Amino acid sequence: MVVRTFVCSRFRERRLLPALILVASIAMTVGAVAQAQAGQFARECALKEVAVITLIEDHGAAEDVPADRLGNAGLTMLRARSTCYEGRVGEALALYDSILDLGPVAALRRQ
């Protein structure tokens, strides 16, 4: 019974983090819309953002990266987004690139 509880708990943990990242991302998007009047979101940032979101989601689905690492990547993405809105595009791109260092998704490596 203890093993089953541990496995169920571990399963919920792995599913909870991507959901939390998604909720935080949506919340930041709503906040970003409010900030849009104050600053522009650079095209370069938007392109990196799409790549980063896709990578985080793919790693979450493949479960090939520890949950805490994905959580940190999500938080870094939010910092990069905010930094880009502040007009510090170069710094934001460096943050996005640090997330892309997670590497390829395990399921994609085999193809």
C-alpha positions in Angstrom: 0.0 0.0 0.0 2.9 2.4 0.8 4.4 1.8 -2.7 1.1 2.4 -4.4 0.6 5.7 -2.4 4.2 6.7 -3.3 3.6 6.0 -7.0 0.3 7.8 -7.1 1.8 10.8 -5.2 4.7 10.8 -7.7 2.3 10.6 -10.7 0.3 13.6 -9.3 3.5 15.5 -8.7 4.6 15.1 -12.3 1.3 16.2 -13.7 0.9 19.1 -11.2 4.0 21.0 -12.2 3.2 21.4 -15.9 -0.4 22.5 -14.9 1.1 25.0 -12.5 3.4 26.3 -15.2 0.5 26.7 -17.6 -1.6 28.6 -15.0 1.4 30.9 -14.3 1.9 31.4 -18.0 -1.7 32.4 -18.5 -1.6 34.7 -15.5 1.6 36.4 -16.9 -0.1 36.7 -20.3 -3.0 38.5 -18.7 -0.5 40.7 -16.9 1.5 41.2 -20.0 -1.6 42.5 -21.9 -1.9 45.2 -19.2 1.8 46.0 -19.6 1.6 46.1 -23.4 0.6 49.7 -23.3 3.8 50.6 -21.4 6.1 48.6 -23.7 6.3 46.5 -26.8 7.1 42.8 -27.0 9.9 42.4 -29.4 9.5 39.9 -32.3 12.7 38.1 -31.3 11.3 37.5 -27.9 8.0 36.2 -29.3 9.8 33.7 -31.5 11.9 32.5 -28.5 8.9 32.3 -26.3 7.1 30.0 -28.7 10.2 27.7 -28.9 10.5 27.7 -25.1 6.9 27.0 -24.4 6.9 24.1 -26.9 10.1 22.7 -25.4 8.8 22.9 -21.8 5.5 21.2 -22.8 7.3 18.5 -24.8 9.6 17.7 -21.9 6.6 17.6 -19.5 4.8 15.2 -21.8 7.9 13.0 -22.2 8.7 13.1 -18.5 12.4 13.1 -19.3 13.4 16.1 -17.2 13.0 16.4 -13.5 9.9 18.4 -12.4 11.9 20.9 -10.5 14.0 21.7 -13.6 10.9 22.2 -15.6 9.5 24.5 -12.9 12.7 26.6 -12.9 12.5 26.8 -16.7 8.9 28.1 -16.4 9.9 30.7 -13.9 12.9 31.7 -16.1 10.5 32.1 -19.0 8.3 34.4 -17.0 11.4 36.5 -16.1 12.4 36.6 -19.7 9.0 37.8 -20.8 9.0 40.5 -18.2 12.5 41.6 -19.1 11.5 41.8 -22.8 8.6 44.0 -22.0 10.9 46.3 -20.1 12.9 46.7 -23.3 15.9 44.7 -22.3 15.7 42.4 -25.3 19.3 41.1 -25.3 19.0 40.1 -21.7 15.6 38.5 -22.3 17.0 36.5 -25.3 19.8 35.2 -23.1 17.3 34.0 -20.5 15.3 32.3 -23.2 18.4 30.6 -24.6 19.3 29.3 -21.1 15.9 27.5 -21.1 16.6 26.0 -24.5 19.7 24.4 -22.9 17.3 21.8 -21.5 18.1 20.0 -24.7 16.1 17.8 -27.1 13.1 15.8 -25.8 14.0 12.1 -25.3 11.2 10.9 -27.5 12.4 13.1 -30.3 16.0 11.9 -30.0 15.1 8.3 -31.0 13.5 9.3 -34.3 
